[in-house]
Amino acid sequence: MNWEYRLATRDDLAQIVGIYNATIASRQVTADTEPVSVASRQAWFAAHQQADRPLWVVEHAGQIIAWLSFSSFYGRPAYQGTAEVSIYLAESARGQGLGQFLLQAAIEYSAGIGLHTLLGFIFGHNTPSIGLFEAHGFAVWGHLPGVAELDGIARDLLIMGLKIKS
């Protein structure tokens, strides 16, 4: 498919939150265990209205089917050149290459917004996401064993990183 992304608008936020909330039950993608509200994501959305920390959406047939965010890492000035990338796909959009498209676009976009490092924080049991990031050159830079507990099961968190070529 020929995918295109655009910057998210406030009108997209309810659908962005809907995609996020739909991933919670799988216990594969997020450490949230209960759905979040649109109101609770207002500050997060506002933080992604900067040119160097955008929030992208992909639309199909008038519906948001995926989103990608660049988030600041650790909130200190020395880390300005590093961003965490998060990708969320609607269930109907998975397995079609959309995640690959978005991650490649993020890598290509990164140098232009002053980034030299991209990070992904991925649960150790989320093999599809690990495979996606590895396929784009990311490597495991950190392994935090058992730092999350989901439904009584200790889960590892992997920090995957990629140096951006400028």
N, C-alpha and C positions, 0 to 999 in steps of 0.2 A: 504494500500500500504506500501511497505517497503522503506521508505525514507532514504536518506543519504545526509549529507551536506559536503562541502569542503570549504577551504579558497578560497576567490575570488582572481582572478588574474586581471591584467590590461586589458586583453582581454575580460573579462566579463563586464567591466564597461558600455559599450553601452547598453547591455541587462538589467543591473541593473537600469540604468537611464530610459530605456523604461518602465520597470515595475512601477517605481516611477511616471513617467509622466502620465501613464494610470490611476493612482488613483486621479489625480488632479481634473478632471471634476466632480467626485462624491461629492466633498466638505465634505467628511467623514473622510479623513485620514491625509491630510497634509494642512498646512497653506499657501503653495505656491498656487498661483492662475493662474500662467502661467507655461508652460513646462520649465524645466531646460535643459541646454546643457551638453554634456559630458565634455566639456572643463571646465565648471563652477564647476564640481564635482571632479576635479583632486586633489585638496588639501584635500577634504573630504576623498577621496579614500586613499590617502597617510597616513592620520591620522589613518586609519583602517588597517594598515599593521604592527601593533604592536601586540605581542602575547597577551597582556592584553586588547586590544580593537579590536578584529578581526571583519572581515566582512565575513559572510558565504553565500554561494549560494547553492541552490538545483537545480540539472539539471535533465531533463527528455527528452529523445529522442534528445539529443544534444542542447537543449534550456534551458536557465535559467528560472525557473518557480517561484522562490522565493528567497528572501534574508533576512538576519538578521544581524543587526549591534549592537555592544556594543560601546556606545559613552561615553566619559568622561562627568561627571556632574560638571558644574560650574567652571572647570579649575583651581581649587586651590588644593594645596597638601593635605589638610585635607580631601578632598573628593575622594581621590584616590581609596578607597574601594567601591565606589558607581559608578554605570554605568546605563545609559539609554539604554533600549533595544527597538529596532525598528524592526518591521516585515512587509514585503511587499510581497504580493502574486500576481502572474499573475491572471487575471480573470478566466482563464481556470483551475487554481489550487485551487480555493476557494471551501470550503465546503467538503473537502476530508480528513480533519484531519492534513493537512500539517502545519498549524499555531500551532496546539497543539503540534505536534512533535518538531517544532523548539523552541517553548517557553520552553518545558520540557528539551530539550537538553541544552538550554542556562542556565537554573536554575542549572542543574547538572554540567555544565562546570564552573560556576561562582566561586565556592570556590577554585578551582584549579588555578585560575588566580588572587587570592587575593581579590575577591569581597565579601563584606558582605551585600550589599544592591543592589537590582535592582529596577529601576524605569521605568514606562511607562507613556508617556505624550499622553493622548487620549482625543479627542473631546468628550464632554458630550453626543452628539447625535450619537456617533458611538457605538451603542449597541452590534454589533458582537465582536468588539475588547474588550470592557469592559467585556463582558461575557467570552471571552477567558482568559483574565488576572485573573478575579475572579476565574475561574475554576482551576487555578494554584496557588491559595492562595494569590494573590495580593489583597490589599484593597485600598480604596480611602484615600489617605493621604493629599490631597489638592484639593480644588475646587476653580477655578478662574473664577468667573462668567463674561460672556460677554467680555472676553479679546481678542477674535478674531472676525473679521467681514468678513463674506463670502457672497458675492452677496447681501450686505446690511442687512444681518441677523447677529445679535450678537450671538456668539457661546461660550459656556463654555469650559474650558480646565480642565480635571481631571488629577491629578498626582496620579498614582497608584504605590504602593510600596510593596516590599517583602523583608524581612530579610532572608538571606541565612544561612542555618545551615551548620556549618563546621564540 
